[in-house]
Amino acid sequence: MLFLASSLNIYFQSAQRRASEMATLTEIGRKIAKTFDRTAILEKISLLAQELLHSNGIGLYLQEPDSRCFGII
């Protein structure tokens, strides 16, 4: 019975984490839909990604037009 309770707790925590991740992705989608300001969109994506990943920093790169090179934002 203890194994079952432990397994259910792990499953519940995993489901909560996935729900939080989906909420964050939904918020990103809403922000993108509300604005066409690329800088504002990228700033919000980086902040939300940091929260989601519990990170102190993040790097964003965009592919240069007509090139295989990426530039840091």
Buried (B, 14 or more C-beta within 10 A) or exposed (E): EEEEEEEEEEEEEEEEEEEEEEEBEEEBEEBBEEEEEEEEBBBBBBEBBEEBEEEEEEEEEEEEEEEEEEEEB
